[in-house]
Amino acid sequence: MSEHAFDGVRVVELAQWVFVPVAGALLADWGADVVHVEHIKGDPYRGLVTQGIGSENKGVNLSMALANRGKRSIALDVQREEGLAVLHRLLESADVFLTNLRPGALARLTLDPETLTQRYPRLVYARGHGYGARGPDANQAGYDASAFFARGGLAYMLTPPDRDYPISQRGAMGDRNGAMALAFGISAALLKRERTGTGSVVDVSLLATAMWTLSSDLLAALGGDTPGSSVPIGPRTAATYSSCSWRRIATGPTSAG
């Protein structure tokens, strides 16, 4: 009997940095055979030095390992005909195509969803974006610090009003939250394929992930309140208090019965 939900599922991942590769890592955790396709010069995340856990002269690059655990990898130049041909050989037996290339780049490579889903009808085509697949910002690069934390409103909501500048986020907060949403969407698409025989297109953006994270504040705004300032939060919902020992005590709602 299979030990993992996705044993036998093959994923071709044409992606770099954190957001989409972490989604691939989650699928690998669940048993999928994930092939991480890098540029011939390597995933640029290999060279990032941050928080003392990135690329360094000794030891394992823990950042790269966290985002790509459990995968196999291959280096291809998909801008060359030979490299693109190898990618298609991989896609012939793939269940999922996972990418964070922008729509314009995918179209130039004839790797857009319309082309690939016509060529491989059972393929689940999954994309991670900064700002979504449609609209004026679809081809804009988006990182978690910009698309998720700044543009998505988290910096504004989490910064105390007496500060002159926004607080800083922790590393890859948006990337890892968006990755969970993307892996969940792929899981649903694979289940749908089992029932219908055809693949689907799955889209997740960092901006939409931020909106979901702040959905309570968005609902407050829709109700006419100003999130972060006039929305009443008291002991009946949730609150934080200081104790005499300088500790903080957080309270939350309880249900009756």
PEGI-V325539 format. One record per helix or strand. SS is the DSSP state (alpha for helix, beta for strand). FROM is the first residue (numbers start at 1). TO is the last residue. Records with the same first field share a line. If there is no record, write none. Layout:
SS->FROM-TO, FROM-TO
This chain:
beta->10-14, 33-38, 72-75, 96-99, 124-129, 201-205, 238-242, 248-252
alpha->19-29, 44-47, 62-68, 81-91, 103-108, 113-119, 144-150, 154-158, 173-196, 206-213, 215-222
